[in-house]
């Protein structure tokens, strides 16, 4: 292989000409690892007609990505027939929370936030029901979470203390107080491992099979139109 070539029968690292064949090819008809031309074939191909793993052109065939007015590729932009759907992971992480307070530390002077699990419409703390009274607003938020996958909740807690009726006694005793935790507001969310999500048309089993067959045909087309000639550069 020559360093610089203008002869299509002598591939070069840098190839220029009407028919260019090399690692970096520039010409009317260019074939190379990176090819730029009216008709370009390569791993990265840019031209009016382009065939590559990444192809950009008026008409393009791109195995991984294609950009063009009329193109076929796994993914792409423009008038592209996209053979693969969008695949991404949904992350379900704990949102940023305010400083949390232990259940036993709440008092009339110490309000705060409590973290609880949500299971079948119940609030649980260490597998036991949370001893709180829900305000109408908090109950509404919990009802809205029912039927969803939300499994955690953050509660805004305040403590209400009410005097208990005095007991008859020869000596006056300190009045008892009934302590009640009240959840004023409640926010729920789902927390768990990331989940795979496939987005787009034809994402059922049959549709994905058709897409996979199309992708295999796309690879075969690239090999026949460009891949075998590019591999020959290194043999």
N, C-alpha and C positions, 0 to 999 in steps of 0.2 A: 504494500500500500504506500502510495506516494504522500508526501506532505501536502503538496498542492497539485491539483489535477484539473485539466480542461478536457480530458479525453474520457468519454463514458466507459471505454474498455479498460481504463486504468483508474480504479477507485482511489480516492485520496482522502486524507483527513479533512482537507478543505477542497471542495469540488465546485467549480463554476462552469457554466456553459448552457447551451440550449438544452442539452441532456446532461444533467449533473448527477454523479453517483459517488457518494462518500459519506463520511461521518457527518460533516456539516455541508449540506448541499444547497446550492442556490442556482436556479435556472428555470427555463420555461417548463421543462419536465425534470423534477428533482426527486431523487430517492436517497434517503439517508436517515440517520438517527434523528437529526433535526433537518427538516427539509422545507424550503420556501420556494414556491414557484407557482406558475399557472396551474399545473397539475403537480401536487406534492404528495409523496408517500413516505411515511416514516413512523417513528415513535411519536414525535411531535411534528405535525404537518400543518403548514399554513399556505393556503392558495385558493384559487377560484374553485378548484376541485381538490379536496384534501382527504387523505386516508391515513389514520394514525390512531395510536392509543389516545392522544389528545389531538383533535382535528378542528381547525378553524377555516371556514371557507364558505363560498356561496352555496356549494353543495359539499357536505362533509359526512364522513363515516368515522366516528370516534369510539373506540372500545370503552374507554373510561369516561370521556367527556367530549362533547361536540358542540360547536357553535356555528350556526349557519342559517340561511334562509330556508333551505331544505336539507335536513340532516337526520342521521340516525346515530344514537349513542346510548350508553348506559344512563348517563345524565347529560344535561346540557342546557343551553339557552338559545332562544330564537325559535325558528320553526323546526323543532327537534322532536322526533319520535323517541321518547325516553323509555328504554326497555326495563330499567330497574326503578322500583318505587323509592320514595324517601324513607330511609331507615335511620332511626335515631333512638337514643335512650332518654326516657323521662326520669329525672332525678326526684326523689321524694325525701328531701332532707328536712330536718327540724328548722323552722324559721327562727330568726333572732328573737329571743324572749327577754322580758324584763327580769330583774333579779327575783328569784323564787324564794318562797318562805316555807319552812316546815310546818306541818299541820298544827303541831302543839305550840307554835310560837305566835299564832295569831291572837290578838287582843283588841280591845276597844281602841287602843292607842296605836296598834300596830297592824295596819292593813297591808295587803300585798297581793301576790299572785301565787297560784297553786297549779302544779302540773298534774294531770290525771289522764288515765287511759279511758277510751270510749269503747265499750263493748255492748252490743245489742241495746243501744239507747241508754246505757247506764254509765255513770262515772265511777271509776275504780281507782283505788290507791293501794298498792301492794295486795291486789286481788280482793280487797274489801271495798264495799260501797263508801263513797266519800260522804261524810256526815255534813252535808250542806243543804241549805234551802235555796232553790233557784228562783231568781226574780223572773217575772214574765219575759223580760228581754233575753235572759240567759236560757230559759226554757225554750223560747222560740228558736234560738240558735242551735240548741241541742236537737230539737225536732227537725230542723232543716238538714242536719247532718245524718239523720236516720235514712237508711237506704243508700248512703254513699260508703266509700271505703275509709273515711276519716276515722282514725284510731287514737288520736291524742287531742287533748283540750287544755287550754290555759284559762284559768278562772280568776276573775278579779274578786277578791274576797274582802268583806268587811265583817266585823263582829258586832252583834247586837246583844245587849245585856238588859234583861227585864227583871224587876223585883218580883220575887215569889211571895205569896201571901204569908204574913207573919204567923209563926206557930205560937199557940198559947203556952206560956211558961211563967214561972214565978220570977224569973229574971229575964230581963230584956236581952235577947240575943241579937247578934248582927244579922241583918236581913240577908237572905239567900238571893242569889242572882242566877237567872237562867241564861246561860251563854249559848248563842246561836250563831253559826257561821252562815253568811248569806253570800251567794255568788251573784254579784250585780251584773257582770257581763261574762261572756264565754266565747272563745274562738277555737274552732276545731280545724284539724288538718290531717292529711295522711302522711305517715312516716314509714318508710320501708326501703327495701333494696331497689335499685333502678330497674325499670321495666322497658323491654324492647317494644318499640311502636313502629308499625309500617303504615305509611300514609300514601294515599293515591288510589287510582282506579285499579281494578283487577288485582286486589290484594287478598282474595280468597285462595284456597288451595289450588283450584283450577287456574285462576288468573296468574298466580305465582309460577305455576308450571309452564304456562305459555310464555311468560316473561323470561324464564330460565332458558327455554328452548331458543327464543329469539336472541338471547345473549350469547349462547353457544354458536349460533349461526353468525352473529356479528364477529366473534373471534375468528371463525373460519374464513369469513370474507376478508378480514384484515390480513390473515396469513396468506391467502391466495393472491391478494392485490398488492401487498407490501411486505409482509413479514418474512417470507422465504428469501426475497432479494436482500433484505437488510441483514438477515443472519448470514447470508453468503459473504458479506463483507468481512466477517471475522473468521471464515474458514479457509 
